[in-house]
Amino acid sequence: MYDGDSFYTLSMMGRIGLVLVSLMFAAIALGMTRLMTFTRPIYLRIPIWIVVFITFVWASPQGYYTYYRLIIDGLPAQSVIGPPPPPQEIMALLTFSGKSNLSAHSIGILGWLMLVVALLPYRKKCRNAAD
């Protein structure tokens, strides 16, 4: 399914680096989702998740481009961030109905994980727990 994916054009070290960068970005996205939703009422968590996910989809290409500049000689310093993605692109990512590549499918999985994190219950610490 992913035989022609650009991921496989990278060296083994390039692939390992890309996976590590992706895991770091995912941890940041999940952490931001949790930070922005954990004390909010449940009816605000889904809109916050949508905004955080769209922001990730919109801004993360710059981070990935920066990584590619480190491993590929000659790439110019430039902004690759365009306009925010349209709703149909967001839906295609979340329903896995758009591009069939590792990047799109990974972003779709991350989006669903972000939703799960957004909906995790908030537990208040019990003041008398140590008693």
C-alpha positions in Angstrom: 0.0 0.0 0.0 2.8 2.4 0.8 5.5 1.1 -1.6 5.8 4.3 -3.6 5.7 6.6 -0.5 8.4 9.3 -0.3 9.3 8.0 3.1 11.1 5.1 1.4 13.3 7.5 -0.7 15.1 8.5 2.5 18.1 6.7 3.9 17.7 4.5 7.0 19.0 7.3 9.2 16.7 9.8 7.5 13.7 7.5 8.1 14.6 7.0 11.8 15.0 10.8 12.1 11.7 11.4 10.5 9.9 8.9 12.8 11.5 10.6 15.8 10.5 14.1 14.6 6.9 12.8 13.9 6.8 11.2 17.4 7.9 14.6 18.9 5.3 16.5 17.0 2.6 14.0 18.0 3.6 14.3 21.7 3.4 18.1 21.4 0.0 17.9 19.6 -1.4 15.5 22.2 0.1 17.5 25.1 -1.4 20.8 23.8 -4.7 19.1 23.3 -4.7 17.8 26.9 -3.5 21.1 28.3 -6.2 23.1 26.4 -9.1 20.7 27.2 -8.6 19.0 30.6 -10.4 21.5 32.8 -12.9 22.6 30.2 -16.5 21.5 30.1 -17.2 18.6 27.7 -19.1 20.8 25.3 -16.0 22.9 24.6 -13.6 20.0 24.2 -14.6 19.0 20.7 -14.4 22.6 19.3 -11.0 23.0 21.0 -9.8 19.7 19.5 -10.9 20.8 16.0 -8.9 24.0 16.3 -5.8 22.3 17.7 -6.0 19.6 15.0 -6.4 22.1 12.2 -3.5 24.2 13.5 -1.4 21.1 13.5 -2.3 20.2 9.9 -1.7 23.8 8.9 1.6 24.4 10.7 3.4 21.1 10.9 4.7 21.1 7.3 7.1 23.9 8.3 8.6 21.7 11.0 8.9 18.8 8.6 10.5 21.0 5.9 13.0 22.2 8.5 13.9 18.5 9.2 14.3 17.9 5.4 16.6 20.9 5.2 18.8 19.2 7.7 19.1 16.0 5.8 18.9 17.2 2.1 21.6 19.6 0.9 20.5 22.6 -1.1 16.9 23.1 0.1 16.3 26.8 0.4 15.2 28.5 3.6 11.5 29.3 2.9 8.1 29.2 4.4 6.0 26.3 3.2 2.9 27.2 5.3 0.0 28.1 3.1 -3.5 29.0 3.9 -5.3 26.9 6.5 -6.7 23.6 5.2 -10.3 23.7 4.0 -12.8 21.6 5.9 -13.0 18.9 3.2 -9.2 18.3 3.6 -9.7 17.9 7.4 -12.5 15.5 6.8 -10.5 13.5 4.2 -7.7 13.1 6.8 -10.0 12.0 9.5 -11.9 9.6 7.3 -8.8 8.3 5.5 -10.5 9.1 2.2 -7.9 11.5 0.8 -4.3 10.7 -0.2 -3.2 7.1 0.5 0.2 7.8 1.9 1.9 7.4 5.3 1.8 11.1 6.0 -2.0 11.5 5.5 -2.8 8.3 7.4 -0.5 9.2 10.3 -2.2 12.6 10.6 -5.6 10.9 10.5 -4.6 8.6 13.3 -3.1 11.5 15.3 -6.4 13.4 14.9 -8.4 10.6 16.4 -5.9 10.2 19.2 -6.2 13.9 19.9 -9.9 13.5 20.1 -9.5 10.7 22.7 -7.2 12.9 24.7 -9.6 15.8 24.5 -12.4 13.7 25.9 -10.4 12.1 28.7 -12.1 12.8 32.0 -10.6 15.4 34.3 -9.9 14.1 37.8 -9.7 16.5 40.7 -7.1 15.6 43.3 -8.7 14.7 46.6 -7.3 16.9 49.4 -7.7 14.2 51.9 -6.1 11.4 49.9 -3.0 11.3 52.1 -5.0 11.0 55.3 
